């Protein structure tokens, strides 16, 4: 199995958001994200993180793909109801890594969502860095995640310029066997 591990010197890059940053109350941030989706004709809503997923579900709709680990800020327990989703995929993802197994399951989740299904990806481990491959894998999607350093909702359109930025972030990972 191949694993991509984030280099320690590159961690600071992940703190800098790409895309649209909304630093409002959750309801206002989600409403602004919906406006961006409408203007850019982003067809899929993809969320990474439990709080973001919960807020998008509360103030907009069930995401097409939601990636969660059941925690927020690595401690508090958060529950996302599985019954709102058509499929649940379980993955294991070690901290600061992306494995080829996880990539394959994310690709499957996107494919299912493109077919009209709502997919919940439950991660045992850390889900934060999975926004990067989702930006690359999802066509015309709004990939949304929370930035705890800015207390913000970040929306990255999976369009050419942002895919290039995601590739540059992925280049900060080292491939291991």
C-alpha positions as CSV (number, residue, x, y, z in Angstrom):
1,X,0.0,0.0,0.0
2,X,1.2,3.5,-0.9
3,X,0.9,6.2,1.7
4,X,1.5,9.9,1.1
5,X,2.8,11.6,4.3
6,X,2.7,15.3,4.9
7,X,6.2,16.7,5.3
8,X,6.6,18.5,8.7
9,X,8.0,21.7,7.0
10,X,4.9,21.9,4.8
11,X,2.3,22.0,7.7
12,X,2.1,25.8,7.6
13,X,0.8,25.7,4.0
14,X,-2.3,23.8,5.0
15,X,-3.2,26.5,7.5
16,X,-3.5,29.0,4.6
17,X,-6.9,28.5,2.9
18,X,-7.4,28.5,-0.8
19,X,-10.8,29.4,-2.3
20,X,-13.6,31.3,-0.5
21,X,-13.3,32.0,3.2
22,X,-16.4,32.9,5.3
23,X,-15.8,34.1,8.8
24,X,-19.4,34.7,9.8
25,X,-21.8,32.8,12.0
26,X,-22.4,29.3,10.6
27,X,-25.8,30.1,9.1
28,X,-24.5,33.2,7.3
29,X,-21.4,31.4,6.1
30,X,-23.4,28.5,4.7
31,X,-25.8,30.9,2.9
32,X,-22.8,32.6,1.3
33,X,-21.4,29.3,0.3
34,X,-24.7,28.4,-1.4
35,X,-24.5,31.7,-3.3
36,X,-21.0,30.8,-4.6
37,X,-22.3,27.4,-5.6
38,X,-25.1,29.0,-7.6
39,X,-22.9,31.5,-9.3
40,X,-20.2,29.0,-10.3
41,X,-22.7,26.2,-11.1
42,X,-21.1,23.8,-8.6
43,X,-23.1,20.6,-8.8
44,X,-21.8,18.6,-5.9
45,X,-21.6,19.6,-2.2
46,X,-18.7,17.9,-0.5
47,X,-18.0,18.5,3.2
48,X,-14.9,17.6,5.2
49,X,-15.3,17.7,8.9
50,X,-18.1,17.0,11.4
51,X,-19.0,20.6,12.3
52,X,-19.0,21.8,8.7
53,X,-21.1,18.7,7.7
54,X,-23.5,19.4,10.5
55,X,-23.8,23.1,9.6
56,X,-24.3,22.4,5.9
57,X,-27.0,19.9,6.8
58,X,-28.7,22.3,9.2
59,X,-28.7,25.4,7.0
60,X,-28.7,24.0,3.5
61,X,-28.9,20.3,2.6
62,X,-27.4,16.9,3.0
63,X,-24.0,16.9,1.3
64,X,-23.5,14.6,-1.7
65,X,-20.3,13.4,0.0
66,X,-19.6,14.0,3.7
67,X,-16.2,13.0,5.2
68,X,-16.3,12.9,9.0
69,X,-14.3,11.3,11.9
70,X,-16.9,11.8,14.7
71,X,-14.8,14.4,16.5
72,X,-14.1,18.1,16.4
73,X,-10.7,19.6,17.2
74,X,-9.6,16.0,17.9
75,X,-11.6,15.7,21.1
76,X,-15.3,16.5,21.3
77,X,-17.6,13.9,20.0
78,X,-19.9,14.8,17.1
79,X,-22.6,12.6,15.6
80,X,-23.7,12.8,12.0
81,X,-26.9,10.7,11.5
82,X,-26.2,8.0,9.0
83,X,-29.9,7.7,8.0
84,X,-29.6,10.8,5.9
85,X,-27.2,9.1,3.6
86,X,-27.7,6.3,1.0
87,X,-24.3,4.7,1.6
88,X,-21.7,4.7,4.4
89,X,-18.0,4.0,3.5
90,X,-15.5,3.3,6.2
91,X,-11.9,4.2,5.8
92,X,-8.8,4.3,8.0
93,X,-6.5,7.3,7.6
94,X,-3.5,7.9,9.8
95,X,-2.8,11.5,10.9
96,X,-1.2,13.7,8.2
97,X,-1.4,11.0,5.5
98,X,-3.4,9.9,2.5
99,X,-3.3,6.3,1.5
100,X,-4.0,4.8,-1.9
101,X,-6.8,2.8,-0.2
102,X,-8.4,6.0,1.0
103,X,-8.0,7.6,-2.4
104,X,-9.8,4.6,-4.0
105,X,-12.7,4.9,-1.5
106,X,-13.0,8.7,-2.0
107,X,-13.1,8.1,-5.8
108,X,-15.9,5.5,-5.3
109,X,-17.8,8.0,-3.1
110,X,-17.6,10.7,-5.7
111,X,-18.7,8.3,-8.4
112,X,-21.7,7.2,-6.3
113,X,-22.6,10.9,-5.7
114,X,-22.4,11.7,-9.4
115,X,-25.0,8.9,-9.8
116,X,-27.3,10.7,-7.3
117,X,-26.4,9.0,-4.1
118,X,-25.6,10.7,-0.8
119,X,-22.5,9.2,0.7
120,X,-21.1,9.4,4.2
121,X,-17.4,8.6,4.5
122,X,-16.5,7.7,8.1
123,X,-12.8,8.0,8.9
124,X,-11.1,6.2,11.7
125,X,-8.2,8.6,12.1
126,X,-7.9,12.0,10.6
127,X,-10.0,13.4,7.8
128,X,-8.7,17.0,7.5
129,X,-6.1,16.4,4.7
130,X,-8.7,14.5,2.7
131,X,-10.0,17.8,1.3
132,X,-7.0,17.9,-1.0
133,X,-7.7,14.7,-3.0
134,X,-11.4,15.6,-3.0
135,X,-10.7,18.9,-4.7
136,X,-8.8,16.9,-7.3
137,X,-11.3,14.0,-7.7
138,X,-14.7,15.8,-7.7
139,X,-15.9,17.5,-10.9
140,X,-17.6,20.9,-10.5
141,X,-18.0,20.5,-6.7
142,X,-17.9,22.8,-3.7
143,X,-15.4,21.2,-1.3
144,X,-16.1,22.7,2.1
145,X,-14.1,22.4,5.3
146,X,-13.5,24.3,8.5
147,X,-10.3,26.3,9.2
148,X,-9.9,26.3,13.0
149,X,-7.1,28.9,12.8
150,X,-9.5,31.5,11.3
151,X,-12.7,30.0,12.7
152,X,-14.0,30.0,9.2
153,X,-15.9,27.9,6.6
154,X,-13.7,27.5,3.5
155,X,-15.2,26.6,0.1
156,X,-12.9,25.4,-2.6
157,X,-14.4,25.1,-6.1
158,X,-13.0,22.0,-7.8
159,X,-12.1,23.9,-10.9
160,X,-8.8,24.2,-12.8
161,X,-7.1,27.0,-10.8
162,X,-8.0,25.4,-7.5
163,X,-7.1,21.9,-8.7
164,X,-3.7,23.3,-9.5
165,X,-3.4,24.7,-5.9
166,X,-4.4,21.3,-4.5
167,X,-1.8,19.6,-6.7
168,X,0.8,22.0,-5.2
169,X,-0.3,21.0,-1.7
170,X,-0.2,17.3,-2.6
171,X,3.4,17.9,-3.7
172,X,4.2,18.6,-0.1
173,X,3.6,15.0,0.8
174,X,6.2,12.2,0.6
175,X,5.3,8.9,-1.0
176,X,6.1,5.9,1.2
177,X,5.5,2.1,0.8
